[in-house]
Amino acid sequence: MKKYRFLTILTSVCTACLLMGSSANNAMTCDGVEDIPDPNGDGVVNVADLAYMMQCLNGIIAPTYLYSLDINNNNIVSQVDLELLKQHLLNG
């Protein structure tokens, strides 16, 4: 059930990003953060980072670099960081 819920959320987020015109190759910045970290380390901040972060926060995979998941730089990786990334992906 947990895996199904994750896939449902991921599909919804990916669909929303595509419908709102978010480019998969657009880099971005967060409010108060000079350069947003690249959670999956592929050199581009996009919806793939959101999927990676969701997997890490749900314990499906272990992050390569924990600091790259800390979007708001408060030394705590949480749902808040995921929401910040999601918000900025949707706002393009």
N, C-alpha and C positions, 0 to 999 in steps of 0.2 A: 504493500500500500504506500509506503514511504517513497519508493522509487516512482510509482505512478504519479504521486502528487508532485514530485520534483519535475518529472517530464511534462506534466500539465502546466506548471508554472513557467518552465523554460519555454515551452511552445508559445504561451501567451505573451511573454516578454519579447521573444523574437518576432512574433507577428506584429506586435505594437511598434517595435522599432522599424520594421519594414514599412508599415502603413504610414508612419509619421515621417518617412523620408530620411531616416538616419542612415548615413553611409557607413558601411562596414569598415571603411578605411579612414574615417575622420578621427584625428586626435582631438583631445579636449582638455579643458582645465576646469577644476572645481572652484567654487567660491572659497576664497581664503587659502587655496592650495595652488602654488605657482605652477607646478607640473604634476598632473595626476599620475600616480604610479601605473605601471602596466602589469596587472595581476598575473597574466599567463606568460609574460616575458617574450612575446613574439614581436615586439617593437611597435605595435599599434594598439591603441585603446579602442575596443569595439565590443560588439555583442558577445564575441567569443570569451572576452574577459568576464562578462557577467555570468556566463555559463560556468566558467572555471571557478569563479568566486562562490557560486551557489553550491557547486560540488564540494568545495573545500569546507564551507560553513556547515554543510549537511553531513560531513564526515565520510563522503564517498571517496575522496582522494585527499592526499596530504599535499599542502602547498610546497612548492620548491623554495620560495622566499617569502616568509611570513610577512615581512615589512611591506611587500608589494600589495598586500591586501588591505593595508591600513590607509584608506583613501583620505581620511580627515586628519591624519598624523597625530592621533592622540594616544598612540602606543597600545590601543585595544582594537582587535579585529572583531567586528560584530555585525549584526544586521544593519546597523546605521551606515556602515561603510558600503554594504550592498545597496542600500536604498539611495545613497549619494551617487553611486555609479549608475544605477538604473535611471535616476532622475536626469542626470546629465546626458545619458545616451538618448533618452526620449526627447530631451530639449535640443539635441544636436548642437 
